[in-house]
């Protein structure tokens, strides 16, 4: 049981501790990257303060539900294409097999 607690602690530390720190001296921007989050601190030119941006799970992009559903089904029987006897191979020329004698 102690093994799993240590393993869980190491996994949490790996996900939360930053593995990359970038500092831009010209703009004064500091960027921290971890596995599960990303933070950027930069000076705010409007009021002279500091601007902080935090992104949770930066590697994941949002997925539309419509993209997961696939294209709309055509009218009629959707299985008709599977049982159609015609086969098209595009630009492949027909192949003739000589009779074996």
Buried (B, 14 or more C-beta within 10 A) or exposed (E): EEEEEEEEEEEEEEEEEEEEEEEEEEEEBBBBBBBBBBBBBBEEEEEEEEEEEEEEEBEEEEEEEEEEEEEEEEEEEEEEEEEEEEEEEEEEEEEEEEEEE
